[in-house]
Amino acid sequence: MFDKNEADLERTLNELGNFGLKLMSPCHCTGFQPTAMIWNRFPDEFVLNHSGKVIEVPDKNTNP
């Protein structure tokens, strides 16, 4: 997403919002500006990703 213009980024973020995602963790290839936009738009779902990062996601079939 790093090479997209502002309108394309906004359209993409609007579409991402339609999926009801519980976790968003963009990688380096997303780019700084799009990553910041994702963080601002989806602060509760955002997890900063980087090399070596381990993200554990609970099994959806396991009761909490």
PDB file of N, H, CA, C and O in Angstrom:
ATOM      1  N   MET A   1       0.816  -1.200   0.000  1.00  0.00           N
ATOM      2  CA  MET A   1       0.000   0.000   0.000  1.00  0.00           C
ATOM      3  C   MET A   1       0.856   1.259   0.000  1.00  0.00           C
ATOM      4  O   MET A   1       0.327   2.360  -0.148  1.00  0.00           O
ATOM      5  N   PHE A   2       2.175   1.116   0.164  1.00  0.00           N
ATOM      6  H   PHE A   2       2.604   0.221   0.284  1.00  0.00           H
ATOM      7  CA  PHE A   2       3.041   2.283   0.314  1.00  0.00           C
ATOM      8  C   PHE A   2       3.019   3.222  -0.892  1.00  0.00           C
ATOM      9  O   PHE A   2       3.340   4.403  -0.758  1.00  0.00           O
ATOM     10  N   ASP A   3       2.647   2.713  -2.062  1.00  0.00           N
ATOM     11  H   ASP A   3       2.387   1.754  -2.170  1.00  0.00           H
ATOM     12  CA  ASP A   3       2.688   3.552  -3.259  1.00  0.00           C
ATOM     13  C   ASP A   3       1.307   4.036  -3.698  1.00  0.00           C
ATOM     14  O   ASP A   3       1.158   4.533  -4.815  1.00  0.00           O
ATOM     15  N   LYS A   4       0.307   3.899  -2.847  1.00  0.00           N
ATOM     16  H   LYS A   4       0.429   3.495  -1.941  1.00  0.00           H
ATOM     17  CA  LYS A   4      -1.057   4.311  -3.186  1.00  0.00           C
ATOM     18  C   LYS A   4      -1.304   5.762  -2.778  1.00  0.00           C
ATOM     19  O   LYS A   4      -0.691   6.269  -1.838  1.00  0.00           O
ATOM     20  N   ASN A   5      -2.207   6.416  -3.493  1.00  0.00           N
ATOM     21  H   ASN A   5      -2.705   6.005  -4.256  1.00  0.00           H
ATOM     22  CA  ASN A   5      -2.546   7.791  -3.133  1.00  0.00           C
ATOM     23  C   ASN A   5      -3.567   7.789  -1.987  1.00  0.00           C
ATOM     24  O   ASN A   5      -4.102   6.747  -1.607  1.00  0.00           O
ATOM     25  N   GLU A   6      -3.815   8.968  -1.462  1.00  0.00           N
ATOM     26  H   GLU A   6      -3.381   9.814  -1.771  1.00  0.00           H
ATOM     27  CA  GLU A   6      -4.692   9.122  -0.284  1.00  0.00           C
ATOM     28  C   GLU A   6      -6.094   8.562  -0.533  1.00  0.00           C
ATOM     29  O   GLU A   6      -6.664   7.914   0.344  1.00  0.00           O
ATOM     30  N   ALA A   7      -6.646   8.804  -1.705  1.00  0.00           N
ATOM     31  H   ALA A   7      -6.183   9.331  -2.418  1.00  0.00           H
ATOM     32  CA  ALA A   7      -8.001   8.320  -2.017  1.00  0.00           C
ATOM     33  C   ALA A   7      -8.038   6.788  -2.037  1.00  0.00           C
ATOM     34  O   ALA A   7      -8.983   6.183  -1.530  1.00  0.00           O
ATOM     35  N   ASP A   8      -7.017   6.167  -2.621  1.00  0.00           N
ATOM     36  H   ASP A   8      -6.250   6.659  -3.033  1.00  0.00           H
ATOM     37  CA  ASP A   8      -6.955   4.705  -2.639  1.00  0.00           C
ATOM     38  C   ASP A   8      -6.820   4.137  -1.233  1.00  0.00           C
ATOM     39  O   ASP A   8      -7.438   3.124  -0.906  1.00  0.00           O
ATOM     40  N   LEU A   9      -6.014   4.787  -0.405  1.00  0.00           N
ATOM     41  H   LEU A   9      -5.512   5.610  -0.671  1.00  0.00           H
ATOM     42  CA  LEU A   9      -5.832   4.325   0.973  1.00  0.00           C
ATOM     43  C   LEU A   9      -7.144   4.425   1.752  1.00  0.00           C
ATOM     44  O   LEU A   9      -7.506   3.500   2.479  1.00  0.00           O
ATOM     45  N   GLU A  10      -7.850   5.536   1.603  1.00  0.00           N
ATOM     46  H   GLU A  10      -7.555   6.287   1.012  1.00  0.00           H
ATOM     47  CA  GLU A  10      -9.135   5.703   2.293  1.00  0.00           C
ATOM     48  C   GLU A  10     -10.137   4.649   1.842  1.00  0.00           C
ATOM     49  O   GLU A  10     -10.854   4.075   2.661  1.00  0.00           O
ATOM     50  N   ARG A  11     -10.183   4.400   0.551  1.00  0.00           N
ATOM     51  H   ARG A  11      -9.600   4.866  -0.114  1.00  0.00           H
ATOM     52  CA  ARG A  11     -11.104   3.390   0.011  1.00  0.00           C
ATOM     53  C   ARG A  11     -10.759   2.012   0.570  1.00  0.00           C
ATOM     54  O   ARG A  11     -11.653   1.243   0.926  1.00  0.00           O
ATOM     55  N   THR A  12      -9.468   1.698   0.646  1.00  0.00           N
ATOM     56  H   THR A  12      -8.742   2.322   0.356  1.00  0.00           H
ATOM     57  CA  THR A  12      -9.022   0.416   1.190  1.00  0.00           C
ATOM     58  C   THR A  12      -9.392   0.283   2.662  1.00  0.00           C
ATOM     59  O   THR A  12      -9.865  -0.768   3.094  1.00  0.00           O
ATOM     60  N   LEU A  13      -9.178   1.347   3.434  1.00  0.00           N
ATOM     61  H   LEU A  13      -8.794   2.202   3.083  1.00  0.00           H
ATOM     62  CA  LEU A  13      -9.525   1.311   4.858  1.00  0.00           C
ATOM     63  C   LEU A  13     -11.032   1.148   5.047  1.00  0.00           C
ATOM     64  O   LEU A  13     -11.471   0.426   5.943  1.00  0.00           O
ATOM     65  N   ASN A  14     -11.813   1.806   4.220  1.00  0.00           N
ATOM     66  H   ASN A  14     -11.456   2.392   3.493  1.00  0.00           H
ATOM     67  CA  ASN A  14     -13.270   1.648   4.313  1.00  0.00           C
ATOM     68  C   ASN A  14     -13.669   0.204   4.044  1.00  0.00           C
ATOM     69  O   ASN A  14     -14.521  -0.351   4.737  1.00  0.00           O
ATOM     70  N   GLU A  15     -13.053  -0.398   3.041  1.00  0.00           N
ATOM     71  H   GLU A  15     -12.360   0.053   2.479  1.00  0.00           H
ATOM     72  CA  GLU A  15     -13.366  -1.799   2.725  1.00  0.00           C
ATOM     73  C   GLU A  15     -12.901  -2.729   3.842  1.00  0.00           C
ATOM     74  O   GLU A  15     -13.614  -3.670   4.190  1.00  0.00           O
ATOM     75  N   LEU A  16     -11.724  -2.485   4.409  1.00  0.00           N
ATOM     76  H   LEU A  16     -11.145  -1.721   4.127  1.00  0.00           H
ATOM     77  CA  LEU A  16     -11.252  -3.310   5.522  1.00  0.00           C
ATOM     78  C   LEU A  16     -12.236  -3.265   6.685  1.00  0.00           C
ATOM     79  O   LEU A  16     -12.459  -4.274   7.354  1.00  0.00           O
ATOM     80  N   GLY A  17     -12.823  -2.097   6.927  1.00  0.00           N
ATOM     81  H   GLY A  17     -12.642  -1.277   6.384  1.00  0.00           H
ATOM     82  CA  GLY A  17     -13.798  -1.947   8.007  1.00  0.00           C
ATOM     83  C   GLY A  17     -15.027  -2.825   7.820  1.00  0.00           C
ATOM     84  O   GLY A  17     -15.691  -3.176   8.795  1.00  0.00           O
ATOM     85  N   ASN A  18     -15.331  -3.179   6.597  1.00  0.00           N
ATOM     86  H   ASN A  18     -14.792  -2.894   5.804  1.00  0.00           H
ATOM     87  CA  ASN A  18     -16.504  -4.026   6.315  1.00  0.00           C
ATOM     88  C   ASN A  18     -16.304  -5.486   6.711  1.00  0.00           C
ATOM     89  O   ASN A  18     -17.272  -6.243   6.792  1.00  0.00           O
ATOM     90  N   PHE A  19     -15.065  -5.885   6.958  1.00  0.00           N
ATOM     91  H   PHE A  19     -14.279  -5.270   6.892  1.00  0.00           H
ATOM     92  CA  PHE A  19     -14.779  -7.281   7.271  1.00  0.00           C
ATOM     93  C   PHE A  19     -14.922  -7.619   8.747  1.00  0.00           C
ATOM     94  O   PHE A  19     -14.986  -8.796   9.100  1.00  0.00           O
ATOM     95  N   GLY A  20     -14.974  -6.616   9.618  1.00  0.00           N
ATOM     96  H   GLY A  20     -14.922  -5.659   9.331  1.00  0.00           H
ATOM     97  CA  GLY A  20     -15.102  -6.876  11.047  1.00  0.00           C
ATOM     98  C   GLY A  20     -13.901  -7.608  11.626  1.00  0.00           C
ATOM     99  O   GLY A  20     -14.050  -8.450  12.512  1.00  0.00           O
ATOM    100  N   LEU A  21     -12.711  -7.288  11.127  1.00  0.00           N
ATOM    101  H   LEU A  21     -12.590  -6.604  10.408  1.00  0.00           H
ATOM    102  CA  LEU A  21     -11.495  -7.963  11.587  1.00  0.00           C
ATOM    103  C   LEU A  21     -11.216  -7.660  13.051  1.00  0.00           C
ATOM    104  O   LEU A  21     -11.485  -6.558  13.528  1.00  0.00           O
ATOM    105  N   LYS A  22     -10.686  -8.625  13.746  1.00  0.00           N
ATOM    106  H   LYS A  22     -10.467  -9.520  13.359  1.00  0.00           H
ATOM    107  CA  LYS A  22     -10.343  -8.463  15.162  1.00  0.00           C
ATOM    108  C   LYS A  22      -8.855  -8.178  15.349  1.00  0.00           C
ATOM    109  O   LYS A  22      -8.428  -7.783  16.434  1.00  0.00           O
ATOM    110  N   LEU A  23      -8.071  -8.377  14.295  1.00  0.00           N
ATOM    111  H   LEU A  23      -8.418  -8.698  13.414  1.00  0.00           H
ATOM    112  CA  LEU A  23      -6.625  -8.160  14.357  1.00  0.00           C
ATOM    113  C   LEU A  23      -6.146  -7.636  13.017  1.00  0.00           C
ATOM    114  O   LEU A  23      -6.450  -8.204  11.968  1.00  0.00           O
ATOM    115  N   MET A  24      -5.388  -6.538  13.062  1.00  0.00           N
ATOM    116  H   MET A  24      -5.141  -6.076  13.914  1.00  0.00           H
ATOM    117  CA  MET A  24      -4.727  -6.008  11.873  1.00  0.00           C
ATOM    118  C   MET A  24      -3.278  -5.768  12.240  1.00  0.00           C
ATOM    119  O   MET A  24      -2.975  -5.049  13.193  1.00  0.00           O
ATOM    120  N   SER A  25      -2.395  -6.370  11.483  1.00  0.00           N
ATOM    121  H   SER A  25      -2.641  -6.954  10.709  1.00  0.00           H
ATOM    122  CA  SER A  25      -0.974  -6.288  11.795  1.00  0.00           C
ATOM    123  C   SER A  25      -0.175  -6.105  10.510  1.00  0.00           C
ATOM    124  O   SER A  25       0.416  -7.058  10.002  1.00  0.00           O
ATOM    125  N   PRO A  26      -0.157  -4.876   9.982  1.00  0.00           N
ATOM    126  CA  PRO A  26       0.548  -4.628   8.734  1.00  0.00           C
ATOM    127  C   PRO A  26       2.053  -4.822   8.897  1.00  0.00           C
ATOM    128  O   PRO A  26       2.612  -4.608   9.973  1.00  0.00           O
ATOM    129  N   CYS A  27       2.688  -5.227   7.813  1.00  0.00           N
ATOM    130  H   CYS A  27       2.234  -5.400   6.939  1.00  0.00           H
ATOM    131  CA  CYS A  27       4.141  -5.454   7.790  1.00  0.00           C
ATOM    132  C   CYS A  27       4.846  -4.282   7.109  1.00  0.00           C
ATOM    133  O   CYS A  27       4.203  -3.317   6.695  1.00  0.00           O
ATOM    134  N   HIS A  28       6.164  -4.372   6.999  1.00  0.00           N
ATOM    135  H   HIS A  28       6.686  -5.156   7.335  1.00  0.00           H
ATOM    136  CA  HIS A  28       6.977  -3.290   6.449  1.00  0.00           C
ATOM    137  C   HIS A  28       6.553  -2.884   5.042  1.00  0.00           C
ATOM    138  O   HIS A  28       6.660  -1.711   4.683  1.00  0.00           O
ATOM    139  N   CYS A  29       6.082  -3.821   4.251  1.00  0.00           N
ATOM    140  H   CYS A  29       5.996  -4.773   4.542  1.00  0.00           H
ATOM    141  CA  CYS A  29       5.732  -3.506   2.860  1.00  0.00           C
ATOM    142  C   CYS A  29       4.467  -2.660   2.761  1.00  0.00           C
ATOM    143  O   CYS A  29       4.160  -2.136   1.691  1.00  0.00           O
ATOM    144  N   THR A  30       3.736  -2.520   3.853  1.00  0.00           N
ATOM    145  H   THR A  30       3.986  -2.946   4.723  1.00  0.00           H
ATOM    146  CA  THR A  30       2.548  -1.668   3.855  1.00  0.00           C
ATOM    147  C   THR A  30       2.954  -0.202   3.752  1.00  0.00           C
ATOM    148  O   THR A  30       2.254   0.596   3.128  1.00  0.00           O
ATOM    149  N   GLY A  31       4.069   0.150   4.355  1.00  0.00           N
ATOM    150  H   GLY A  31       4.637  -0.498   4.862  1.00  0.00           H
ATOM    151  CA  GLY A  31       4.543   1.531   4.355  1.00  0.00           C
ATOM    152  C   GLY A  31       4.133   2.255   5.626  1.00  0.00           C
ATOM    153  O   GLY A  31       3.180   1.865   6.301  1.00  0.00           O
ATOM    154  N   PHE A  32       4.872   3.323   5.944  1.00  0.00           N
ATOM    155  H   PHE A  32       5.646   3.640   5.396  1.00  0.00           H
ATOM    156  CA  PHE A  32       4.633   4.051   7.195  1.00  0.00           C
ATOM    157  C   PHE A  32       3.275   4.739   7.216  1.00  0.00           C
ATOM    158  O   PHE A  32       2.506   4.554   8.159  1.00  0.00           O
ATOM    159  N   GLN A  33       2.963   5.543   6.173  1.00  0.00           N
ATOM    160  H   GLN A  33       3.588   5.693   5.406  1.00  0.00           H
ATOM    161  CA  GLN A  33       1.701   6.282   6.167  1.00  0.00           C
ATOM    162  C   GLN A  33       0.486   5.351   6.215  1.00  0.00           C
ATOM    163  O   GLN A  33      -0.413   5.579   7.025  1.00  0.00           O
ATOM    164  N   PRO A  34       0.426   4.317   5.382  1.00  0.00           N
ATOM    165  CA  PRO A  34      -0.736   3.421   5.479  1.00  0.00           C
ATOM    166  C   PRO A  34      -0.818   2.704   6.829  1.00  0.00           C
ATOM    167  O   PRO A  34      -1.912   2.490   7.350  1.00  0.00           O
ATOM    168  N   THR A  35       0.333   2.333   7.398  1.00  0.00           N
ATOM    169  H   THR A  35       1.223   2.508   6.975  1.00  0.00           H
ATOM    170  CA  THR A  35       0.332   1.685   8.711  1.00  0.00           C
ATOM    171  C   THR A  35      -0.234   2.630   9.762  1.00  0.00           C
ATOM    172  O   THR A  35      -1.036   2.222  10.602  1.00  0.00           O
ATOM    173  N   ALA A  36       0.187   3.899   9.715  1.00  0.00           N
ATOM    174  H   ALA A  36       0.839   4.230   9.033  1.00  0.00           H
ATOM    175  CA  ALA A  36      -0.327   4.895  10.665  1.00  0.00           C
ATOM    176  C   ALA A  36      -1.832   5.092  10.476  1.00  0.00           C
ATOM    177  O   ALA A  36      -2.568   5.250  11.450  1.00  0.00           O
ATOM    178  N   MET A  37      -2.280   5.082   9.232  1.00  0.00           N
ATOM    179  H   MET A  37      -1.682   4.953   8.441  1.00  0.00           H
ATOM    180  CA  MET A  37      -3.712   5.246   8.960  1.00  0.00           C
ATOM    181  C   MET A  37      -4.508   4.058   9.501  1.00  0.00           C
ATOM    182  O   MET A  37      -5.598   4.237  10.045  1.00  0.00           O
ATOM    183  N   ILE A  38      -3.972   2.860   9.354  1.00  0.00           N
ATOM    184  H   ILE A  38      -3.087   2.714   8.912  1.00  0.00           H
ATOM    185  CA  ILE A  38      -4.645   1.673   9.895  1.00  0.00           C
ATOM    186  C   ILE A  38      -4.716   1.774  11.413  1.00  0.00           C
ATOM    187  O   ILE A  38      -5.757   1.492  12.006  1.00  0.00           O
ATOM    188  N   TRP A  39      -3.622   2.172  12.044  1.00  0.00           N
ATOM    189  H   TRP A  39      -2.775   2.401  11.562  1.00  0.00           H
ATOM    190  CA  TRP A  39      -3.579   2.324  13.501  1.00  0.00           C
ATOM    191  C   TRP A  39      -4.617   3.350  13.962  1.00  0.00           C
ATOM    192  O   TRP A  39      -5.343   3.112  14.928  1.00  0.00           O
ATOM    193  N   ASN A  40      -4.685   4.485  13.274  1.00  0.00           N
ATOM    194  H   ASN A  40      -4.096   4.678  12.489  1.00  0.00           H
ATOM    195  CA  ASN A  40      -5.634   5.525  13.663  1.00  0.00           C
ATOM    196  C   ASN A  40      -7.078   5.095  13.457  1.00  0.00           C
ATOM    197  O   ASN A  40      -7.944   5.427  14.266  1.00  0.00           O
ATOM    198  N   ARG A  41      -7.345   4.368  12.395  1.00  0.00           N
ATOM    199  H   ARG A  41      -6.642   4.099  11.737  1.00  0.00           H
ATOM    200  CA  ARG A  41      -8.713   3.954  12.065  1.00  0.00           C
ATOM    201  C   ARG A  41      -9.176   2.768  12.905  1.00  0.00           C
ATOM    202  O   ARG A  41     -10.352   2.667  13.254  1.00  0.00           O
ATOM    203  N   PHE A  42      -8.230   1.861  13.231  1.00  0.00           N
ATOM    204  H   PHE A  42      -7.275   1.944  12.947  1.00  0.00           H
ATOM    205  CA  PHE A  42      -8.571   0.620  13.939  1.00  0.00           C
ATOM    206  C   PHE A  42      -7.653   0.419  15.156  1.00  0.00           C
ATOM    207  O   PHE A  42      -6.916  -0.566  15.212  1.00  0.00           O
ATOM    208  N   PRO A  43      -7.689   1.334  16.121  1.00  0.00           N
ATOM    209  CA  PRO A  43      -6.737   1.256  17.237  1.00  0.00           C
ATOM    210  C   PRO A  43      -6.893  -0.005  18.095  1.00  0.00           C
ATOM    211  O   PRO A  43      -5.901  -0.506  18.624  1.00  0.00           O
ATOM    212  N   ASP A  44      -8.089  -0.513  18.238  1.00  0.00           N
ATOM    213  H   ASP A  44      -8.895  -0.106  17.808  1.00  0.00           H
ATOM    214  CA  ASP A  44      -8.297  -1.702  19.077  1.00  0.00           C
ATOM    215  C   ASP A  44      -7.881  -2.995  18.379  1.00  0.00           C
ATOM    216  O   ASP A  44      -7.606  -3.997  19.040  1.00  0.00           O
ATOM    217  N   GLU A  45      -7.834  -2.976  17.063  1.00  0.00           N
ATOM    218  H   GLU A  45      -8.057  -2.162  16.526  1.00  0.00           H
ATOM    219  CA  GLU A  45      -7.478  -4.164  16.293  1.00  0.00           C
ATOM    220  C   GLU A  45      -6.013  -4.164  15.870  1.00  0.00           C
ATOM    221  O   GLU A  45      -5.496  -5.189  15.425  1.00  0.00           O
ATOM    222  N   PHE A  46      -5.345  -3.025  16.004  1.00  0.00           N
ATOM    223  H   PHE A  46      -5.765  -2.193  16.365  1.00  0.00           H
ATOM    224  CA  PHE A  46      -3.993  -2.847  15.483  1.00  0.00           C
ATOM    225  C   PHE A  46      -2.931  -3.483  16.382  1.00  0.00           C
ATOM    226  O   PHE A  46      -2.937  -3.298  17.599  1.00  0.00           O
ATOM    227  N   VAL A  47      -2.025  -4.231  15.761  1.00  0.00           N
ATOM    228  H   VAL A  47      -2.021  -4.381  14.772  1.00  0.00           H
ATOM    229  CA  VAL A  47      -0.848  -4.768  16.430  1.00  0.00           C
ATOM    230  C   VAL A  47       0.348  -4.434  15.550  1.00  0.00           C
ATOM    231  O   VAL A  47       0.400  -4.844  14.391  1.00  0.00           O
ATOM    232  N   LEU A  48       1.309  -3.691  16.091  1.00  0.00           N
ATOM    233  H   LEU A  48       1.267  -3.358  17.033  1.00  0.00           H
ATOM    234  CA  LEU A  48       2.494  -3.333  15.327  1.00  0.00           C
ATOM    235  C   LEU A  48       3.304  -4.586  15.029  1.00  0.00           C
ATOM    236  O   LEU A  48       3.602  -5.368  15.932  1.00  0.00           O
ATOM    237  N   ASN A  49       3.655  -4.774  13.781  1.00  0.00           N
ATOM    238  H   ASN A  49       3.413  -4.139  13.047  1.00  0.00           H
ATOM    239  CA  ASN A  49       4.394  -5.959  13.355  1.00  0.00           C
ATOM    240  C   ASN A  49       5.822  -5.573  12.999  1.00  0.00           C
ATOM    241  O   ASN A  49       6.080  -4.463  12.534  1.00  0.00           O
ATOM    242  N   HIS A  50       6.739  -6.495  13.221  1.00  0.00           N
ATOM    243  H   HIS A  50       6.529  -7.396  13.599  1.00  0.00           H
ATOM    244  CA  HIS A  50       8.138  -6.287  12.859  1.00  0.00           C
ATOM    245  C   HIS A  50       8.825  -7.642  12.788  1.00  0.00           C
ATOM    246  O   HIS A  50       8.267  -8.657  13.205  1.00  0.00           O
ATOM    247  N   SER A  51      10.017  -7.646  12.264  1.00  0.00           N
ATOM    248  H   SER A  51      10.470  -6.822  11.925  1.00  0.00           H
ATOM    249  CA  SER A  51      10.781  -8.889  12.129  1.00  0.00           C
ATOM    250  C   SER A  51      10.951  -9.558  13.486  1.00  0.00           C
ATOM    251  O   SER A  51      11.364  -8.921  14.454  1.00  0.00           O
ATOM    252  N   GLY A  52      10.634 -10.824  13.546  1.00  0.00           N
ATOM    253  H   GLY A  52      10.298 -11.342  12.759  1.00  0.00           H
ATOM    254  CA  GLY A  52      10.772 -11.587  14.784  1.00  0.00           C
ATOM    255  C   GLY A  52       9.570 -11.524  15.698  1.00  0.00           C
ATOM    256  O   GLY A  52       9.530 -12.220  16.713  1.00  0.00           O
ATOM    257  N   LYS A  53       8.593 -10.707  15.363  1.00  0.00           N
ATOM    258  H   LYS A  53       8.625 -10.142  14.538  1.00  0.00           H
ATOM    259  CA  LYS A  53       7.390 -10.573  16.201  1.00  0.00           C
ATOM    260  C   LYS A  53       6.576 -11.864  16.154  1.00  0.00           C
ATOM    261  O   LYS A  53       6.370 -12.435  15.083  1.00  0.00           O
ATOM    262  N   VAL A  54       6.122 -12.314  17.298  1.00  0.00           N
ATOM    263  H   VAL A  54       6.289 -11.850  18.168  1.00  0.00           H
ATOM    264  CA  VAL A  54       5.257 -13.483  17.385  1.00  0.00           C
ATOM    265  C   VAL A  54       3.889 -12.997  17.864  1.00  0.00           C
ATOM    266  O   VAL A  54       3.774 -12.361  18.912  1.00  0.00           O
ATOM    267  N   ILE A  55       2.870 -13.305  17.088  1.00  0.00           N
ATOM    268  H   ILE A  55       2.964 -13.822  16.237  1.00  0.00           H
ATOM    269  CA  ILE A  55       1.503 -12.919  17.440  1.00  0.00           C
ATOM    270  C   ILE A  55       0.716 -14.198  17.668  1.00  0.00           C
ATOM    271  O   ILE A  55       0.522 -14.989  16.745  1.00  0.00           O
ATOM    272  N   GLU A  56       0.266 -14.397  18.893  1.00  0.00           N
ATOM    273  H   GLU A  56       0.423 -13.754  19.642  1.00  0.00           H
ATOM    274  CA  GLU A  56      -0.521 -15.581  19.218  1.00  0.00           C
ATOM    275  C   GLU A  56      -1.997 -15.223  19.170  1.00  0.00           C
ATOM    276  O   GLU A  56      -2.441 -14.278  19.821  1.00  0.00           O
ATOM    277  N   VAL A  57      -2.739 -15.979  18.403  1.00  0.00           N
ATOM    278  H   VAL A  57      -2.378 -16.747  17.874  1.00  0.00           H
ATOM    279  CA  VAL A  57      -4.162 -15.771  18.251  1.00  0.00           C
ATOM    280  C   VAL A  57      -4.871 -16.980  18.849  1.00  0.00           C
ATOM    281  O   VAL A  57      -4.569 -18.116  18.484  1.00  0.00           O
ATOM    282  N   PRO A  58      -5.812 -16.748  19.767  1.00  0.00           N
ATOM    283  CA  PRO A  58      -6.513 -17.875  20.372  1.00  0.00           C
ATOM    284  C   PRO A  58      -7.284 -18.682  19.334  1.00  0.00           C
ATOM    285  O   PRO A  58      -7.794 -18.137  18.355  1.00  0.00           O
ATOM    286  N   ASP A  59      -7.358 -19.966  19.563  1.00  0.00           N
ATOM    287  H   ASP A  59      -6.944 -20.408  20.358  1.00  0.00           H
ATOM    288  CA  ASP A  59      -8.141 -20.850  18.702  1.00  0.00           C
ATOM    289  C   ASP A  59      -9.607 -20.480  18.856  1.00  0.00           C
ATOM    290  O   ASP A  59     -10.121 -20.433  19.974  1.00  0.00           O
ATOM    291  N   LYS A  60     -10.283 -20.219  17.749  1.00  0.00           N
ATOM    292  H   LYS A  60      -9.865 -20.257  16.841  1.00  0.00           H
ATOM    293  CA  LYS A  60     -11.692 -19.813  17.825  1.00  0.00           C
ATOM    294  C   LYS A  60     -12.595 -20.899  18.369  1.00  0.00           C
ATOM    295  O   LYS A  60     -13.738 -20.631  18.737  1.00  0.00           O
ATOM    296  N   ASN A  61     -12.093 -22.126  18.425  1.00  0.00           N
ATOM    297  H   ASN A  61     -11.164 -22.344  18.126  1.00  0.00           H
ATOM    298  CA  ASN A  61     -12.892 -23.241  18.944  1.00  0.00           C
ATOM    299  C   ASN A  61     -12.657 -23.498  20.427  1.00  0.00           C
ATOM    300  O   ASN A  61     -13.267 -24.397  21.007  1.00  0.00           O
ATOM    301  N   THR A  62     -11.773 -22.711  21.048  1.00  0.00           N
ATOM    302  H   THR A  62     -11.277 -21.981  20.577  1.00  0.00           H
ATOM    303  CA  THR A  62     -11.455 -22.874  22.452  1.00  0.00           C
ATOM    304  C   THR A  62     -12.268 -21.891  23.293  1.00  0.00           C
ATOM    305  O   THR A  62     -12.318 -20.704  22.970  1.00  0.00           O
ATOM    306  N   ASN A  63     -12.890 -22.351  24.338  1.00  0.00           N
ATOM    307  H   ASN A  63     -12.849 -23.315  24.601  1.00  0.00           H
ATOM    308  CA  ASN A  63     -13.638 -21.466  25.232  1.00  0.00           C
ATOM    309  C   ASN A  63     -12.655 -20.718  26.104  1.00  0.00           C
ATOM    310  O   ASN A  63     -11.690 -21.305  26.593  1.00  0.00           O
ATOM    311  N   PRO A  64     -12.885 -19.419  26.307  1.00  0.00           N
ATOM    312  CA  PRO A  64     -11.980 -18.616  27.168  1.00  0.00           C
ATOM    313  C   PRO A  64     -12.071 -19.006  28.625  1.00  0.00           C
ATOM    314  O   PRO A  64     -11.379 -18.428  29.463  1.00  0.00           O
TER     315      PRO A  64
END
